Amino acid sequence: MEINIRRAVKEDCPRLLELIKELALYEKAPDEVTVTLEHFEESGFGKNPVWWGFVAASPNPSKGGEEEIHGFALYYIRYSTWKGRRMYLEDIIVTEQMRGKKLGKLLFDRLIEEAKEKKFTGIVWQVLEWNEPAINFYKKYNASFDPEWINCSISV
């Protein structure tokens, strides 16, 4: 299967939001996705974008070769007073049907390439402690897992 890793464009947003909802279902939090399509598009492709991403897509023969998105990675820039500019990987998602076909690796490798091109000092992300497939995936990259920090958030 021919997989193309390319930058996300605004027209991808409806499909990306579908995949975000698929991830939320997998993470047992389907009601937590409250972002609207309009807000999502504006945040990535408006006057002052705050996120960037890559998609994993292939031609779909049953749709006349029309491109089908099977996964994506979304990141934004985080600043560490200790390390400088870093990539924060918000989500990396591959559809359930396409898992195990190396799409996650292709996306993650492209993120690493992007981080190097932009001279970020590293990539940081979170993974749920019960998500063994994701943890095992990240271990292949010799990722560090930090048990000392507690995640905090507030809604405003």
Contacts in CASP RR format, 6 or more apart in sequence:
PFRMAT RR
TARGET T0000
AUTHOR 0000-0000-0000
METHOD contacts of the structure
MODEL  1
MEINIRRAVKEDCPRLLELIKELALYEKAPDEVTVTLEHFEESGFGKNPV
WWGFVAASPNPSKGGEEEIHGFALYYIRYSTWKGRRMYLEDIIVTEQMRG
KKLGKLLFDRLIEEAKEKKFTGIVWQVLEWNEPAINFYKKYNASFDPEWI
NCSISV
1 58 0 8 1.000
1 101 0 8 1.000
2 58 0 8 1.000
2 59 0 8 1.000
3 56 0 8 1.000
3 57 0 8 1.000
3 58 0 8 1.000
3 70 0 8 1.000
3 101 0 8 1.000
3 103 0 8 1.000
3 106 0 8 1.000
4 56 0 8 1.000
4 57 0 8 1.000
4 58 0 8 1.000
4 67 0 8 1.000
5 54 0 8 1.000
5 55 0 8 1.000
5 56 0 8 1.000
5 106 0 8 1.000
5 107 0 8 1.000
5 110 0 8 1.000
6 54 0 8 1.000
6 55 0 8 1.000
6 57 0 8 1.000
7 52 0 8 1.000
7 53 0 8 1.000
7 54 0 8 1.000
7 55 0 8 1.000
8 16 0 8 1.000
8 52 0 8 1.000
8 53 0 8 1.000
8 54 0 8 1.000
8 55 0 8 1.000
8 72 0 8 1.000
8 74 0 8 1.000
9 45 0 8 1.000
10 41 0 8 1.000
10 44 0 8 1.000
10 45 0 8 1.000
12 55 0 8 1.000
12 69 0 8 1.000
12 72 0 8 1.000
13 37 0 8 1.000
13 40 0 8 1.000
13 41 0 8 1.000
13 45 0 8 1.000
14 37 0 8 1.000
15 69 0 8 1.000
16 40 0 8 1.000
16 55 0 8 1.000
16 69 0 8 1.000
16 72 0 8 1.000
16 74 0 8 1.000
17 33 0 8 1.000
17 35 0 8 1.000
17 37 0 8 1.000
17 40 0 8 1.000
19 69 0 8 1.000
19 71 0 8 1.000
19 72 0 8 1.000
19 93 0 8 1.000
19 95 0 8 1.000
20 33 0 8 1.000
20 35 0 8 1.000
20 91 0 8 1.000
20 93 0 8 1.000
21 30 0 8 1.000
21 33 0 8 1.000
22 93 0 8 1.000
22 95 0 8 1.000
22 96 0 8 1.000
23 91 0 8 1.000
23 93 0 8 1.000
24 30 0 8 1.000
24 31 0 8 1.000
24 32 0 8 1.000
24 33 0 8 1.000
26 96 0 8 1.000
27 128 0 8 1.000
27 131 0 8 1.000
43 49 0 8 1.000
43 50 0 8 1.000
43 51 0 8 1.000
44 50 0 8 1.000
44 51 0 8 1.000
44 52 0 8 1.000
50 76 0 8 1.000
51 74 0 8 1.000
51 75 0 8 1.000
51 76 0 8 1.000
51 90 0 8 1.000
52 74 0 8 1.000
52 75 0 8 1.000
52 76 0 8 1.000
53 72 0 8 1.000
53 73 0 8 1.000
53 74 0 8 1.000
53 75 0 8 1.000
54 72 0 8 1.000
54 73 0 8 1.000
54 107 0 8 1.000
54 110 0 8 1.000
54 111 0 8 1.000
54 114 0 8 1.000
55 69 0 8 1.000
55 71 0 8 1.000
55 72 0 8 1.000
56 69 0 8 1.000
56 70 0 8 1.000
56 71 0 8 1.000
56 72 0 8 1.000
56 94 0 8 1.000
56 98 0 8 1.000
56 103 0 8 1.000
56 104 0 8 1.000
56 106 0 8 1.000
56 107 0 8 1.000
57 67 0 8 1.000
57 68 0 8 1.000
57 69 0 8 1.000
57 70 0 8 1.000
57 71 0 8 1.000
58 67 0 8 1.000
58 68 0 8 1.000
58 70 0 8 1.000
59 65 0 8 1.000
59 66 0 8 1.000
59 67 0 8 1.000
59 68 0 8 1.000
60 66 0 8 1.000
60 67 0 8 1.000
60 68 0 8 1.000
70 94 0 8 1.000
70 95 0 8 1.000
70 97 0 8 1.000
70 98 0 8 1.000
70 103 0 8 1.000
71 93 0 8 1.000
71 94 0 8 1.000
71 95 0 8 1.000
71 98 0 8 1.000
71 103 0 8 1.000
71 104 0 8 1.000
71 107 0 8 1.000
72 91 0 8 1.000
72 92 0 8 1.000
72 93 0 8 1.000
72 107 0 8 1.000
73 89 0 8 1.000
73 91 0 8 1.000
73 92 0 8 1.000
73 93 0 8 1.000
73 104 0 8 1.000
73 107 0 8 1.000
73 108 0 8 1.000
73 110 0 8 1.000
73 111 0 8 1.000
74 89 0 8 1.000
74 90 0 8 1.000
74 91 0 8 1.000
74 92 0 8 1.000
75 87 0 8 1.000
75 88 0 8 1.000
75 89 0 8 1.000
75 90 0 8 1.000
75 111 0 8 1.000
75 114 0 8 1.000
75 123 0 8 1.000
76 87 0 8 1.000
76 88 0 8 1.000
76 90 0 8 1.000
77 85 0 8 1.000
77 86 0 8 1.000
77 87 0 8 1.000
77 88 0 8 1.000
77 120 0 8 1.000
78 85 0 8 1.000
78 86 0 8 1.000
78 87 0 8 1.000
78 88 0 8 1.000
78 124 0 8 1.000
79 85 0 8 1.000
79 86 0 8 1.000
80 86 0 8 1.000
80 121 0 8 1.000
83 121 0 8 1.000
83 122 0 8 1.000
84 121 0 8 1.000
85 118 0 8 1.000
85 119 0 8 1.000
85 120 0 8 1.000
85 121 0 8 1.000
86 120 0 8 1.000
86 121 0 8 1.000
86 122 0 8 1.000
86 123 0 8 1.000
86 124 0 8 1.000
87 111 0 8 1.000
87 114 0 8 1.000
87 115 0 8 1.000
87 118 0 8 1.000
87 120 0 8 1.000
87 122 0 8 1.000
87 123 0 8 1.000
87 124 0 8 1.000
88 123 0 8 1.000
88 124 0 8 1.000
88 125 0 8 1.000
89 111 0 8 1.000
89 123 0 8 1.000
89 124 0 8 1.000
89 125 0 8 1.000
90 125 0 8 1.000
92 104 0 8 1.000
92 107 0 8 1.000
92 108 0 8 1.000
92 111 0 8 1.000
92 125 0 8 1.000
94 100 0 8 1.000
94 103 0 8 1.000
94 104 0 8 1.000
94 107 0 8 1.000
99 133 0 8 1.000
104 137 0 8 1.000
105 137 0 8 1.000
108 137 0 8 1.000
108 141 0 8 1.000
111 123 0 8 1.000
112 123 0 8 1.000
115 122 0 8 1.000
115 123 0 8 1.000
126 151 0 8 1.000
127 134 0 8 1.000
127 135 0 8 1.000
127 138 0 8 1.000
128 134 0 8 1.000
129 135 0 8 1.000
135 145 0 8 1.000
138 145 0 8 1.000
END
